[in-house]
Amino acid sequence: MSLQEKLDAMRARFESRTPPYDKVSQEIIDVMHRATEDLRNSGILDRALKVGDQAPHFTLPNPEGKNVSSQDRLTRGSLVLSFYRGVW
């Protein structure tokens, strides 16, 4: 099963409000649909990187607060970028 098929199945379960999504109200689902449509209408998809595009070089802090350069990391091989919310 492809990632898109898995995402589609998850969305269908969410929207049908079957467990574990049985406590999600229709109002929340509607808000999520409106927010998604607003993003699409904003033009963000036209500005997003596409498969095969090269990302610009950047420097970001790691979890310890030390700046890490993408250009420096790429000298070691492929680079995977992960976003997380941090410490709760």
C-alpha positions in Angstrom: 0.0 0.0 0.0 1.4 3.4 -1.0 1.7 6.3 1.4 -1.1 8.1 -0.4 -3.4 5.1 0.0 -2.6 4.9 3.7 -3.3 8.6 4.2 -6.5 8.3 2.2 -7.6 5.3 4.4 -6.7 7.2 7.6 -8.7 10.3 6.4 -11.7 8.1 5.6 -11.6 6.5 9.1 -11.3 10.0 10.6 -14.1 11.5 8.6 -16.4 8.5 9.3 -15.7 9.0 13.0 -14.9 5.3 13.6 -12.7 4.4 16.6 -10.3 5.8 17.6 -11.9 8.9 16.0 -15.4 8.4 17.3 -15.2 11.4 19.7 -14.4 13.8 16.9 -17.3 16.2 16.2 -18.5 17.1 12.7 -17.7 20.7 13.5 -14.0 19.8 14.0 -13.9 17.9 10.7 -15.5 20.9 8.9 -12.9 23.3 10.4 -10.1 21.0 9.2 -11.6 20.9 5.7 -11.9 24.7 5.7 -8.3 25.1 6.9 -7.1 22.7 4.2 -9.0 24.6 1.5 -7.6 27.9 2.8 -4.1 26.6 2.5 -4.7 25.4 -1.1 -6.2 28.7 -2.0 -3.3 30.6 -0.5 -1.0 29.5 -3.3 1.3 27.7 -0.9 1.4 24.6 -3.1 2.8 26.6 -6.0 5.7 27.8 -3.8 6.5 24.4 -2.1 9.4 22.4 -3.2 8.5 19.5 -5.5 10.0 16.0 -5.8 13.5 16.4 -7.2 13.9 20.1 -6.3 17.0 21.1 -4.4 16.4 22.7 -1.0 18.2 26.0 -0.3 21.0 25.8 2.2 20.0 26.6 5.8 21.3 26.7 9.3 19.0 25.6 12.2 19.5 24.9 15.9 19.6 21.3 16.9 17.9 20.0 20.1 20.8 21.2 22.2 20.7 24.7 20.7 23.8 24.3 18.6 23.5 25.7 15.0 23.8 23.0 12.3 24.4 23.8 8.7 22.7 21.8 6.0 25.7 22.5 3.7 28.0 21.0 6.3 25.9 17.9 6.9 25.5 17.3 3.2 29.3 16.8 2.9 28.7 13.6 4.9 26.0 12.2 2.7 22.2 12.5 2.5 20.3 14.7 4.9 17.0 14.0 6.5 15.2 16.9 8.2 12.7 16.2 10.9 10.4 18.7 12.7 9.1 18.0 16.2 7.4 20.1 18.8 10.2 19.9 21.3 10.1 19.1 25.0 6.6 19.1 26.6 
